[in-house]
């Protein structure tokens, strides 16, 4: 006799089998890489009870709803954006386009390289946030603030005070944050901002049809724009640990960039898109005129990337940098878990004689990433490639140095999350003097690092090697 409980179990098993098959079809039709399609399809059919929930939370790499909102925003701002791009034309730096690394980047970014920019390299938290808060305090018309993580601690309260003070003197202040990255932010913090005249919006990736359980996409951007002519972009979030006050990590080694000039428009466009997604509001009062800096004539471009892009913008940007390098590529990234395309680009660069240095943290906040990096020692065991582990605290900066003139500073890491799942932003600069400043900074970082060798993995016990290989398999969701 079949009991009611037995029937329930049978129905549940049948339901998961059907859901597994349907999800497997969805994975084959929508997953971007063949490897990802195969892995999900096999898992969904074989172990549907575990993988079906996992797939619908972590499996997708297309952000449904945002793509439509993005197109609506482009239509709504067509005239304004046309005027902005027209205003940028006098500042376009055509000579920058002659560099191999630049080819194709403008098409990805949707804005041109412009000259007339003053660039300032900001090393570590105190320098960075002193600069940002000073900029907010000097704002005359509006302030745009966006961070992945915002904590209601000492630094978070300093930021809140500056935003409220700006709002009190008549400046329009807009503040957005990522709902997952800032999970646990007290309601009182946000209510205090609103009471102080700050416009607040959460960038929630569960918003929109089909995204109710989708928490895998994150808005990882860190952008501040003041009056449309000055922007700050880099690796810092808002929290006391970014000032080096976390006793577990000690020094928090991070880098930001201040841009004063026409290139700030790119950062403003990125913020306006995200604000539209979060609020359905078009920020029509923003200034889209591009004015050159009084001092400084660097070429620069701000490139935003994310899972709503038609192509994998961040990955293509890095591949272009690696494929065009002639002399050197120095990479600093806290999360170095590249895919096959990036690994092969590094291998080809090394075979061309390009010096590739990879700087990663010795102490990390992600065990899977720390294990995964060992798996690349063998693949990248080439004469011109070297790995260095930063030992003076936690390395969190995302910086590339290419040859003698090009630098990249932003929020994108060398991992699948930044390539395909996160909304990121990167400032690309073309200036020899600024490149030298970045070189000096990184040379100091390398002096505070130890070089890794392939034997560090080869001499480990079998169980460690198994853990490394297993960790590498989780790269798509790290």
C-alpha positions in Angstrom: 0.0 0.0 0.0 1.3 3.4 -1.0 1.0 5.8 1.9 0.4 9.5 1.6 4.0 10.2 2.8 5.4 7.8 0.1 3.4 9.5 -2.6 4.7 12.9 -1.4 8.2 11.6 -1.6 7.7 10.2 -5.1 6.0 13.5 -6.3 8.9 15.5 -4.9 11.5 13.3 -6.6 9.6 13.5 -9.9 9.3 17.3 -9.5 13.0 17.7 -9.0 13.8 15.5 -11.9 11.6 17.5 -14.2 13.0 20.8 -12.8 16.5 19.4 -13.3 15.8 18.6 -16.9 14.2 22.0 -17.6 17.1 23.8 -15.8 19.6 21.8 -17.8 18.0 22.9 -21.1 18.0 26.5 -19.8 21.7 26.1 -18.9 22.6 24.8 -22.3 20.7 27.6 -24.0 21.9 30.5 -21.8 25.3 29.7 -20.2 28.0 31.7 -21.9 30.8 29.1 -21.9 30.6 25.5 -23.2 32.4 24.3 -20.1 29.8 26.0 -17.9 27.0 24.6 -19.9 28.3 21.1 -19.6 29.0 21.3 -15.9 25.6 22.7 -15.1 23.7 20.3 -17.4 25.4 17.2 -16.0 25.0 18.3 -12.4 21.3 19.3 -12.9 20.4 16.0 -14.4 22.5 13.9 -12.0 21.9 15.7 -8.7 18.8 17.9 -9.2 18.0 18.1 -5.5 21.1 20.1 -4.7 21.9 21.8 -8.0 18.5 23.1 -9.0 18.3 25.6 -6.1 22.0 26.4 -6.6 21.6 27.0 -10.3 18.7 29.5 -9.9 20.6 31.4 -7.3 24.2 31.2 -8.7 24.0 29.7 -12.2 22.8 32.6 -14.4 25.2 35.2 -15.9 22.7 37.3 -17.7 21.0 40.0 -15.6 17.4 39.9 -16.8 15.5 43.1 -16.5 18.6 45.3 -16.3 19.2 44.9 -20.0 15.7 46.2 -20.8 16.1 49.0 -18.2 19.5 49.9 -19.7 17.9 50.2 -23.2 15.0 52.3 -21.8 17.6 54.6 -20.1 19.5 55.0 -23.3 16.3 56.0 -25.1 15.3 58.3 -22.2 18.7 60.0 -22.2 19.3 59.9 -26.0 19.3 63.6 -26.4 21.3 64.3 -23.3 23.9 61.6 -24.0 24.1 62.8 -27.6 24.9 66.3 -26.3 27.4 64.8 -23.8 29.3 62.9 -26.5 29.2 65.9 -28.7 30.6 68.0 -25.9 33.4 65.4 -25.5 34.5 65.7 -29.1 36.8 68.7 -28.7 38.6 66.9 -25.9 39.1 63.6 -27.9 42.7 62.5 -27.8 43.2 60.9 -31.2 46.9 60.2 -30.5 46.0 57.8 -27.7 44.2 55.6 -30.3 47.5 54.8 -31.9 48.4 52.6 -28.9 47.5 48.9 -29.4 46.0 48.6 -26.0 43.5 51.3 -26.8 42.1 49.7 -30.0 38.6 48.4 -29.3 38.4 49.8 -25.8 36.5 52.9 -26.9 33.8 50.8 -28.5 33.4 48.8 -25.3 33.2 51.9 -23.2 30.9 53.9 -25.5 32.8 57.0 -24.7 36.1 58.3 -26.4 39.5 58.8 -24.9 39.8 62.5 -23.9 42.7 64.7 -23.1 42.8 67.6 -20.7 42.6 65.4 -17.6 44.5 65.9 -14.3 45.2 62.6 -12.7 46.1 62.0 -9.0 47.2 58.6 -7.7 45.7 57.9 -4.2 47.5 55.2 -2.2 45.7 53.6 0.7 42.6 54.7 2.7 43.4 57.9 4.6 44.7 59.6 1.5 41.8 58.4 -0.6 39.0 59.3 1.7 40.6 62.6 2.7 40.5 63.5 -1.0 36.9 62.2 -1.6 35.5 64.0 1.5 37.3 67.2 0.6 35.8 67.0 -2.9 32.3 66.5 -1.4 32.9 69.4 0.9 33.7 71.6 -2.1 30.8 70.5 -4.3 28.7 73.3 -5.7 25.9 71.6 -7.6 25.7 67.8 -7.0 27.4 64.8 -5.7 27.1 61.2 -6.8 28.2 58.5 -4.4 28.3 54.8 -5.1 30.0 52.0 -3.1 29.8 48.2 -3.0 30.2 48.0 0.8 29.2 50.7 3.2 29.5 50.2 6.9 28.0 52.4 9.6 31.3 52.7 11.4 33.8 55.6 11.9 34.5 56.0 8.2 30.9 55.4 7.2 29.8 58.2 9.6 32.4 60.6 8.2 31.0 60.0 4.7 27.5 60.4 5.9 28.4 63.7 7.6 30.0 65.1 4.5 27.0 64.1 2.3 24.5 65.6 4.8 26.5 68.8 5.1 26.6 69.1 1.3 22.8 68.6 1.1 22.3 71.2 3.8 24.0 73.9 1.7 21.8 73.1 -1.3 23.9 70.5 -3.1 21.9 67.6 -4.7 23.4 64.4 -3.2 22.7 61.0 -4.5 23.9 57.8 -2.7 23.5 54.2 -3.9 25.0 51.0 -2.5 24.9 47.3 -3.3 22.2 45.4 -1.4 24.4 42.2 -1.0 27.7 43.9 -0.4 26.2 46.2 2.2 24.0 43.5 3.8 23.3 44.3 7.4 23.5 48.1 7.0 21.4 49.6 9.8 18.1 51.2 8.7 18.9 54.0 11.0 22.0 54.9 9.0 19.9 55.2 5.8 17.1 57.0 7.5 19.5 59.5 8.9 20.8 60.2 5.4 17.3 60.7 4.1 16.4 63.0 6.9 19.5 65.0 6.1 18.4 65.5 2.5 20.4 62.8 0.8 18.7 60.8 -1.9 19.3 57.1 -1.1 18.7 54.1 -3.4 19.7 50.4 -3.1 21.0 48.7 -6.2 19.1 45.5 -5.6 19.8 42.6 -8.0 16.7 40.8 -7.0 14.6 43.5 -8.5 12.8 42.8 -11.8 11.0 39.9 -13.3 12.9 36.6 -13.0 15.4 37.9 -10.5 13.6 37.2 -7.2 16.2 34.6 -6.0 19.1 35.9 -8.0 21.8 37.2 -5.6 24.8 36.2 -7.6 25.1 39.6 -9.4 26.7 42.4 -7.5 27.3 46.1 -8.2 31.0 46.2 -7.3 31.5 49.7 -8.5 33.1 52.4 -6.3 32.4 55.8 -7.9 32.2 59.4 -6.5 31.5 62.3 -8.9 31.4 65.9 -8.0 29.8 68.5 -10.3 30.4 66.4 -13.4 34.0 67.3 -13.7 35.8 65.3 -11.0 35.6 61.6 -10.3 37.1 59.1 -7.9 37.4 55.4 -8.9 39.3 52.5 -7.3 39.3 49.6 -4.9 38.3 51.2 -1.6 34.9 50.5 0.0 33.6 52.4 3.0 34.6 50.8 6.3 37.2 51.2 9.0 39.1 48.2 7.7 39.9 50.2 4.5 41.8 52.6 6.7 43.9 49.7 8.1 42.0 49.5 11.4 41.1 45.8 11.2 43.5 44.0 13.6 43.1 40.7 11.6 44.4 42.3 8.4 46.5 45.2 9.5 47.5 47.5 6.7 44.9 47.5 3.9 46.8 48.1 0.7 44.5 49.7 -1.8 44.6 52.2 -4.6 42.2 54.8 -5.9 42.4 57.4 -8.7 41.1 61.0 -8.9 40.3 62.3 -12.3 39.6 66.0 -12.9 38.5 66.7 -16.5 36.4 65.4 -19.3 36.9 61.7 -18.5 34.8 62.1 -15.4 31.8 62.1 -17.7 32.3 58.3 -18.2 32.0 57.7 -14.4 28.9 59.9 -14.4 27.3 57.9 -17.2 27.9 54.7 -15.3 26.3 56.2 -12.1 23.3 57.5 -14.1 22.6 54.0 -15.5 22.7 52.4 -12.1 20.5 55.1 -10.5 17.9 54.5 -13.3 17.9 50.8 -12.5 17.5 51.4 -8.8 14.8 54.1 -9.0 13.4 54.3 -12.6 14.5 58.0 -12.4 16.5 59.8 -15.1 19.0 62.3 -13.6 18.3 65.1 -16.0 19.9 67.9 -14.0 23.4 66.5 -14.4 26.0 68.6 -16.2 27.3 66.8 -19.3 29.6 69.5 -20.6 33.2 68.4 -20.6 35.7 71.0 -19.3 39.4 70.4 -19.4 41.4 70.7 -16.2 43.3 73.9 -15.5 46.4 71.9 -15.0 47.1 68.5 -16.5 46.6 67.1 -20.0 46.5 63.3 -19.6 44.4 61.1 -21.8 41.9 59.0 -20.0 38.7 57.0 -20.4 36.3 55.4 -17.8 35.0 52.0 -18.9 32.0 50.4 -17.1 31.3 46.7 -17.5 28.7 44.2 -16.3 26.5 41.2 -16.9 24.0 43.2 -19.0 26.7 43.9 -21.7 26.4 42.2 -25.0 30.0 41.0 -24.7 32.2 40.2 -21.7 33.6 43.7 -21.5 35.9 43.3 -18.6 37.5 40.1 -19.9 37.9 41.7 -23.4 39.5 44.7 -21.8 42.1 42.6 -20.0 42.7 40.4 -23.0 43.3 43.5 -25.1 45.8 44.8 -22.6 47.7 41.5 -22.5 47.7 40.9 -26.2 49.0 44.4 -27.0 51.7 44.7 -24.4 55.2 44.9 -25.9 57.5 45.3 -22.8 55.7 44.6 -19.6 52.3 43.9 -17.9 52.2 44.2 -14.1 49.0 43.0 -12.5 47.9 43.6 -9.0 44.7 41.8 -7.9 43.5 40.3 -4.7 41.4 37.7 -6.5 43.5 36.1 -9.3 41.4 33.2 -10.7 41.5 33.9 -14.4 39.7 31.8 -17.0 41.3 30.0 -19.9 41.2 33.0 -22.2 43.2 35.2 -19.8 45.7 32.4 -19.0 46.3 31.9 -22.7 46.8 35.7 -23.2 49.4 35.7 -20.4 51.1 32.7 -21.9 51.3 34.4 -25.3 52.6 37.6 -23.8 55.3 35.7 -22.0 56.2 33.9 -25.2 56.6 37.3 -26.9 59.1 38.3 -24.3 56.7 40.5 -22.3 57.5 40.7 -18.6 54.4 39.6 -16.7 54.4 40.2 -12.9 51.4 39.1 -10.9 51.0 40.6 -7.4 48.5 38.9 -5.1 47.9 39.0 -1.3 49.7 36.6 1.0 46.9 36.8 3.4 43.4 36.7 1.9 39.8 36.9 3.0 38.8 34.0 0.6 40.2 30.5 1.2 39.0 29.2 -2.2 40.9 32.0 -4.0 44.0 31.4 -1.9 43.9 27.8 -2.8 43.0 28.3 -6.5 46.0 30.5 -7.2 48.4 27.6 -6.7 46.8 25.8 -9.7 48.1 28.5 -12.0 51.8 28.1 -11.0 52.3 25.2 -13.3 50.3 26.7 -16.2 52.2 29.9 -16.0 55.6 28.5 -15.1 57.3 30.4 -18.0 60.5 32.4 -18.0 58.9 35.8 -18.2 56.0 35.2 -15.7 56.4 35.7 -11.9 54.0 35.5 -9.0 54.5 37.7 -5.9 52.7 37.5 -2.6 52.2 40.8 -0.7 53.2 40.3 2.9 52.6 43.8 4.5 48.9 43.4 5.2 46.0 42.7 2.8 46.4 43.6 -0.8 43.1 44.8 -2.3 44.1 47.1 -5.2 43.1 46.3 -8.8 45.9 47.9 -10.9 47.5 47.1 -14.3 50.6 48.7 -15.7 51.1 48.2 -19.4 54.4 49.2 -21.1 55.5 52.8 -20.6 52.3 54.9 -20.9 49.1 52.9 -20.1 47.6 52.2 -16.6 44.3 50.7 -15.5 42.9 51.4 -12.0 39.4 50.3 -11.0 37.3 47.7 -9.3 37.6 44.7 -11.6 39.5 41.6 -10.4 41.0 38.8 -12.5 38.2 36.4 -11.8 35.0 35.1 -13.3 32.9 37.3 -11.0 34.4 40.5 -12.4 34.5 39.1 -16.0 30.8 38.0 -16.0 28.8 38.6 -12.9 29.7 41.9 -11.3 29.1 45.5 -12.4 32.6 47.0 -12.5 34.3 50.2 -13.5 37.9 50.8 -14.7 39.8 54.0 -15.5 42.3 53.6 -18.3 44.9 56.3 -18.5 47.5 57.2 -21.2 50.3 59.3 -19.7 54.0 58.5 -19.2 54.4 60.6 -16.1 51.4 59.0 -14.4 52.6 55.6 -15.6 55.9 56.3 -13.8 54.0 57.1 -10.6 52.1 53.8 -10.8 55.4 52.0 -11.5 57.0 53.6 -8.4 54.0 52.5 -6.3 54.1 49.0 -7.5 57.9 48.6 -7.1 57.4 49.5 -3.5 54.7 46.8 -3.3 57.0 44.2 -4.9 59.6 45.1 -2.3 57.1 44.1 0.4 56.3 40.8 -1.3 57.9 37.4 -1.7 58.1 35.6 -5.0 56.3 32.3 -5.4 57.8 29.3 -7.2 56.2 26.3 -8.8 57.8 24.1 -6.2 55.5 25.6 -3.6 52.8 23.5 -5.1 54.8 20.5 -6.3 56.2 19.8 -2.8 52.8 19.9 -1.0 51.0 16.7 0.1 48.4 15.1 -2.1 45.5 16.3 0.0 46.6 19.9 -0.5 46.8 19.4 -4.3 43.3 17.9 -4.2 42.0 20.9 -2.3 43.7 23.2 -4.8 42.1 21.4 -7.8 38.7 21.3 -6.1 38.9 25.0 -5.3 39.7 25.8 -8.9 36.5 24.0 -10.0 34.5 26.6 -7.9 36.0 29.5 -9.8 32.7 30.5 -11.5 31.1 31.4 -8.2 34.1 32.5 -6.2 
